[in-house]
Amino acid sequence: MWKKIATHFNKYPGRRIIAQKLLEYGLKIKGKKVYCGEIELSDSKIARAFNVDRRIITSTIETITKNEDLEKVFTNLKPTCHLKDVAPRMNWGVIEIIPEDPSMPGILAEVSKMIAEKNISIRQAIVDDFEFYEEPRLFIVTEKPIPPNLIPKIRNVNGVKAVLIY
């Protein structure tokens, strides 16, 4: 997805960075404004946050709203609550999986099955888009910490390069 979107910003690296940040944070375009959910964000505050001139925000929005394909994506984004940093404070488990090949299917399915067999519920699973992130990860937040005897089994799942538990 990102490769297709990025081609619209090849001539403008500043706009490309802002488009990438909008995707990363799930910030949507509605009209000529940027929103986090239903909260309108000012161009100047976005510019300060990403250390760019405010005009780059404006021109990025214009580029998006003038292109039907881009508009379809950016008008439908939603921010996501990522529980990985909260989980340890709630006595939940977190598994971070680094894949050998992030486009390989089945890693989430196999690990989820192993967790379910231990009668542990999954609260959240978030997979980084392999076209968007340089080193994508799979994060699984569970209702309780993962038993130590499950960790080597997860490491042996086909396509898993490394496993971190917190």
C-alpha positions in Angstrom: 0.0 0.0 0.0 2.7 2.5 1.0 4.7 2.0 -2.2 1.6 2.9 -4.2 0.8 6.0 -2.1 4.5 7.1 -2.0 4.6 7.4 -5.8 2.3 10.4 -5.5 4.9 12.3 -3.4 8.2 11.4 -5.1 8.9 15.0 -6.2 8.1 16.3 -2.7 10.0 14.6 0.1 8.4 16.9 2.8 4.9 15.9 1.7 5.9 12.3 1.5 7.1 12.4 5.2 3.8 14.0 6.2 1.7 11.5 4.3 3.7 8.7 6.0 3.1 10.3 9.4 -0.6 10.6 8.7 -0.8 6.9 8.0 1.4 6.0 10.9 -0.8 7.8 13.4 -4.1 7.1 11.7 -4.8 10.8 11.1 -7.6 11.3 8.6 -8.3 14.1 6.1 -11.8 15.5 6.2 -12.4 18.5 3.9 -9.2 20.4 4.1 -8.5 19.5 7.8 -6.6 16.8 9.6 -8.4 14.8 12.3 -7.4 12.4 15.1 -10.7 10.5 15.3 -13.2 13.4 15.6 -10.6 15.9 17.0 -9.5 18.5 14.6 -5.8 19.2 14.6 -4.3 22.5 13.5 -1.8 22.6 10.6 0.7 24.6 12.7 0.7 22.1 15.6 1.1 19.2 13.2 4.0 21.0 11.5 5.7 21.7 14.9 5.2 18.0 15.9 6.9 16.8 12.7 9.4 19.7 12.4 8.3 21.0 9.1 6.9 24.2 7.7 3.1 24.6 8.1 2.8 25.1 4.3 4.0 21.5 3.8 1.0 20.3 5.8 -1.3 22.4 3.7 0.2 21.2 0.4 0.1 17.6 1.5 -3.6 17.9 2.3 -4.2 19.5 -1.2 -2.3 16.7 -2.9 -4.4 14.1 -1.1 -7.8 15.8 -1.7 -7.0 16.3 -5.4 -6.4 12.6 -6.0 -9.3 10.2 -5.8 -7.2 7.2 -4.9 -5.3 9.0 -2.1 -8.5 10.6 -0.8 -10.1 7.1 -0.5 -7.3 6.1 1.9 -6.8 9.2 3.9 -10.4 10.0 4.5 -10.9 6.6 6.2 -8.1 6.4 8.6 -8.6 5.8 12.3 -6.1 6.0 15.2 -5.5 2.8 17.0 -4.9 2.3 20.7 -1.8 0.2 21.0 -1.8 -1.7 24.4 1.8 -3.1 24.4 3.2 -0.4 26.7 0.1 -0.5 29.0 0.0 -4.3 29.2 2.7 -4.9 31.8 1.1 -2.4 34.1 -2.2 -4.3 33.8 -0.5 -7.8 34.4 -1.2 -8.7 30.9 1.3 -10.5 28.6 3.0 -9.0 25.5 4.7 -11.1 22.8 6.7 -9.2 20.2 7.5 -11.3 17.2 10.2 -10.4 14.6 9.5 -12.4 11.4 12.1 -13.8 9.0 10.0 -12.7 6.1 7.2 -10.3 7.0 5.1 -11.2 3.9 5.0 -14.9 4.9 1.5 -15.9 5.9 0.5 -18.0 9.0 2.6 -16.6 11.8 -0.2 -14.9 13.6 -2.5 -17.9 13.1 0.0 -20.4 14.5 0.9 -18.3 17.5 -2.7 -17.5 18.2 -3.6 -21.2 18.1 -0.8 -21.9 20.7 -2.0 -19.2 23.0 -5.6 -20.5 22.7 -4.5 -24.0 23.6 -3.2 -22.6 26.9 -6.7 -21.1 27.5 -5.3 -17.6 27.3 -7.4 -14.8 25.6 -5.8 -12.4 23.2 -6.8 -8.8 24.0 -5.1 -7.3 20.9 -2.9 -8.3 18.0 -1.2 -5.6 15.9 0.9 -6.4 12.8 3.1 -3.7 11.3 2.6 -3.4 7.5 5.7 -4.8 5.9 5.6 -2.3 3.1 5.4 0.6 5.6 7.9 -0.3 8.3 11.5 -1.1 7.8 11.5 -3.9 10.4 7.8 -4.8 10.9 6.7 -6.6 14.1 3.8 -8.6 15.3 2.6 -7.6 18.8 0.2 -9.8 20.7 -1.3 -8.6 24.0 -2.8 -11.4 26.2 -5.0 -11.4 29.2 -2.2 -12.8 31.3 1.5 -13.4 30.9 2.6 -16.1 28.6 3.8 -19.3 30.4 7.6 -19.7 30.0 7.2 -23.2 28.4 5.3 -21.6 25.5 8.2 -19.3 24.5 10.4 -21.9 22.8 7.4 -23.3 20.9 6.6 -19.8 19.6 10.3 -19.4 18.6 10.0 -22.6 16.5 7.0 -21.4 14.5 7.8 -21.3 10.8 8.9 -17.8 9.8 9.7 -16.5 13.3 13.1 -14.9 13.6 12.9 -13.8 17.2 10.5 -13.4 20.1 10.5 -10.8 22.9 8.3 -11.1 26.0 7.5 -8.3 28.3 
